[in-house]
């Protein structure tokens, strides 16, 4: 952040990930995230509007919970 500028973004807003960002952070292809949305699987997400091209966002905590819930361990 430049000196003299204020970060007006709420901390909670910084926890929302676009599919592109989620893809990079979790190393999951964006096409896979799109397929999971169509299939009704994968992490919870929200669509910001009703139009076909409305932005999709994932809450980081929902993505983390989904990853944890799908953790496979070998006993």
N, C-alpha and C positions, 0 to 999 in steps of 0.2 A: 504494500500500500504506500502511495506517495505521501510525503510529509504534507500536512495540511488537509488531507482528505479524510473523510470519515467513512467507515464501513457501516452502511445502513442496513445490510442484510442481517436478518435474524439468525441466531445460531441454529435454530431448528431448520431453517431454509437451506443451510449448508449441508444438511443430512439427506437431502433428496438427490437422487442420482438419475441422470438420463440413461436410457438404454446404452448409449455409446460409452458413457463413463462407467456404468456397471460392467459392461463388457470388458473394458480395460482393467478395472480394479480386480475383477474376479476371474479374468482370463476365460471368459465364456463368449463364444461368437455371438454377435448381435442377432444373427439369424436364428440361433438356438433360443435366445430370449424371446424373439418374436413368435417362434413356433410354440414355446411353452405358454405364452399368452393366449394363443389361438386354441390350444388344447386344454386350457384351464389348469395347467400345472405350473410348477415353478414358484418363485417368490411372489408375494402380494405386490400389486402395483396400483397406480391410479392414472386415470386419463384426464387431462386438464381440458375438458370441453367435450362436446358431443360430435364434432366433425370427425370424419374419417382420418384426417391428418392432424388431429389434436395431439399435443405432446404427451408422452408417457413418462411417468416418474416412479422410481422405486425409493422407499425409505430405507436408508442404510440398515436400521435396526430390523426391519422386516426381512431384508436380504440375509442378514447375519443369522436371524432366527431360522430361516429356511435352510441355510447351509448347515446349521447345527442339527436341525431336525432330520436332515438327510445324511448325517454322518454315519458311515459304515465302519463298524469295528469288528475285529475277529477275536473271539474269546479263546 
